[in-house]
Amino acid sequence: MYTLKSENNRGEILNLTSNPNYTVFNITGLNPPQANISSSANSTSDGMTINNVRVESRNIVIYIAIEGDVEVNRLNLYKYLPVKKSVKLYFENGSRNVSIEGVVELIECDHFSNKQVAQISIICPKPYFKSVDEIIANFNEVTSLFQFPFNISEAGMELSVITTNIRKSIVNTGDVDTGIVIKLFAIGTVVNPVIYDVFNKTHFKLNFTLQTSDTLVINTNVGEKSVELIRDGVSTNAMGYMQPDSTWFVLSAGDNVFTYDAESGNSNLQLTFTTSVLYGGV
């Protein structure tokens, strides 16, 4: 069993599977997308050399039998799946709950057949399915100290304590490498913070001094790479503070380990990693 929902560019959602007006009887494009392999022939030996491998966009085609009041329900499909507009598909089965975004390429119906069938083609430029749930890893964990019975003295009492983890293991449960959104929040002055990918022996360093309550947001996702400083509620581009030999981190499928430091004030840093879980197919 599975469920399929479509969300149009106005945020309106149509359930296509638990709906008496429609019967989805086929969907193509749910398998891992095709890889495009660029190669060149070897001049002095058999075989060839692979120069580049990339994954193409995904084409999802949905076949829907229109039930009930055919004319009304056909026109309703045009509303929720408008041609050349962006849509978001939600797909859930027994193992995965994912979404993917694309643009409607065409929607075709045979108006004069006894049983009208709509064929809807959606082109997804980012070919991977994204899990509804994200991975969130906090390097600073809050431990509650409040318990019953309790008695508050004049000196006060601690209700919680923040435990700092300099080293953190993050498991990417997807089957595709993905980028990360890293938030660095300063509870005091921090000079030139640096984050290390332990397994790949790479780093991301900023030649910058964070003041109390500053937030730095590093986005390493493809097509979204950025460094943003948020100070006193104002966001500014901080790409210029990125050290030239820094690496845009990628969270590999499986276990990843990161750590961090600073020239001074590393105990004033609070780090949060947020990443989407990506799948090649469902």
N, C-alpha and C positions, 0 to 999 in steps of 0.2 A: 504493500500500500504506500501511496505517496500523496502529497498535496502540492498544488501549484497555484500561486497567486501572482497577480500582476499589479504593479503600482504605476500610475501614469505620472506625468510631469506636474500635476496639481496635487499629488499626494493621495489620490483616490485609489483604493485597493479593490480588485475584483478577484474573488475566489473562483477558480476555473474548474476545480475538481469536486468540491462539495456544493454543486450548483445544479438544480434541475433543468436549467436553461441550456446547459452545455455538457457535452461528453467529449473529454479529451481521449482520443484513441491512439495517438502516436506523437512522440517527441523525438526529434533527432538533434544531435549536437551536445549530448550529455556526456559523451566519452572524452578522454583527454584529447586536446586539440592536436592537429598535425604540426610536426616540426619541419621547418625549412632549413635544409642543410646545404651550405655553400661549400664547394670543394674544388680542387684543381688537380689535374693529372700530374703524376710524378714523371719527370723526364727521363730518369735513369733507372727506374725500378717499377715493378708491377704495383697496381693499386693507385690510390689517390691520397691527397692530404685534405683533411677537413679544416676549413678556414673559419667557419662561423656556423653556429646553430642557434636558431631562434624559433619561437612558437608563434604561429599565425593567430589572427583574431578568431573568435569563435562565432559560428553561425548556428543559432538555435531555430529550428522550425517546428511549430506546433500545429497539429491537425485537430480541429474541433468540429464535431457534429453539432449543429444548432438545433435545439429542441424547442417545444412550445410555440409561442408566437414568434415565428422565424424572422419576420421583418424587424420587429422591435428588438429582438435579441441580437440580430446581426448588426444593427445600427449601434447597439450598446457596446459591441466589440470595438467599433471605430472610436468610441469615446475613451475606452480604457487602453487601447493599443493604437494610438494615432500614428499614421505614417510620418516619418522623418522626425518624430519626437522621441525624447529619452524615456525609457521605461526601466523598471527594476523588477526582476523576477525573483520570487521566493520559492525554493524547492526544498521539500522535507520528505525524507524516507526513514526507514528504520535505523539508519546509521548516521545520516548527516542532515543538518539543518543549515542551509546555505542561501546566499543571494548572489545575483550577478546583474550588472547594469549594461544596457545596450541601447541601440536605436532601431526603431521599427523600419525595416527595409520595404516590406510590402505586406498587404493583407488582401487575399483574393478569395472570392466566393463564386460558385456557380449558381446564379440566381434562378435558373430554370430547371435545376435537377429536383427530383422528388425528395431527396434528402440532402439539404444544403450542408456543405462542409467548408469551413474557413481554414485557409492555409496562411499562417502568420510567420514571417521570416524576421528574425532579430539579429543584428550584427553587434557583437560584443567586442569592442577594441581591446579591453583588458580581459584576456581569455580564461582567467582562473575564477572558480567559484570561491566566494568568501563566506566563512562561517559567521553565523549571527552573533556568536559569542567571541569576544576578543581575549587574548592573553594579557593579563596585567600583572606585572612583577614589581613590587615595591621593595627597594633596598632598605627601607626604614619601616620597621614593624612596631605597632602600638600594642603593648601588653597591659591589660587592665589590672589594677591593683585594688579595685573597690570590691569589698565583700561584706557580708553580714555575719555577725553583728558588727557595727562600726561605731567609733567614737572620735569626733574631730576635736583635737586639742587646740589651744590658742595659737600654737605655731603652725597649724594647718596640717594637711595630710596629702600625700600623693594619690591621685586617682588613677594615673596611668604612667607608664614609662616608655620612651621611644628607644628601641634597640636598633643600632646601626649595623647593617651587614655590608662590609666592604666588597665581598665576593658573592655573586649570585648565579645559580644555575637556572637557565630558562629552557624549557622543553617545548620545541615547536612541534605540535601534534599533527600538523598538516603534512602534505607530501610535496610541497613546493617551497623553495626559499622565498623569504619575504622581507620587506623593510620594517623599520621600527620608528616609533615616535618616542623620543626620550625627553623627559621633563626634568630639569635641574632646578630645584627650589633652594634658595639660600636663606638660612635662618641667622646668618651672620656674614661677615666678609669672607669671600672665597677668591683666591688669586690663581688664575690660569688653571681651570679644571681640565682634567683629562680622563677619558674613559678607555678601557682596554678590552679588546676581544682576546681572551686568554688562548683559545684553541688556534685561532688564525694568526695570532701574534701581530695584530694591527691595533691602531689607536685613533681616537678622535680628540684633538686638543683645541682649546680656545684660548687665545692670548687676550684675556679679558678679566677684569676684576668685578665680581658680583657683589652688589651691596645687599644689605638686609632686605628681604622680601622680594628680591629680583627672581624672575623665572626665565630660564632659557629653554626653548623648545627646539629640538633637533629632529627633523623629519628626513629619514633616509629612504623613503619609498620612491620607486621609479616614477618619474614625472612630477614628483612633489617635493624634491629635495630642497631643504631650506633650513636656515637657522634664524630664530626669532627671539628677540629680547622683549620681555614684558616688564616694564618698570612704571610704577604708579598708575597702572591701568592703561598705559600707552604701549602699543606694539610697534617695534622697529626692526628693520632688517639687520641682522648681525652676522651675515655671511663674511663680512670683511675681517672678523675676529678669528676665523677658522684658520688654524695652522696649515700651511700648504701641503705637508706630507700626511695629513689626516685622511682616513679611509671612511667612506660611507658604509656603515655596518649593514650586513645582511644576516638575518636569522635563518640559519640552515635548518632543514628538516632534522629533527632529533634534538640532542642535547647541545646547549650553548652555554658558555661561562663568560661572565663579564665582571670587571672590577673597575675601581675608579680611584683617583688621587687628585691632589692639587698642590701647587707650590707652597701654599699655606691656607689653613682654614678648611681642610677636607672634612673635618667633623661637623662643619656647618652646612654640608650638602645633603639634600634629600632627593633621591633619584627614583623615578618611576619609568618603567619601560611598558609601552602599550603596542601590541602588534596584532594584525589580523591573521587568522589561520586560513591558508589558501589550499585549494584542492584542484587537481587536474581534471577530475571527473566525479560523478556521483553514482 
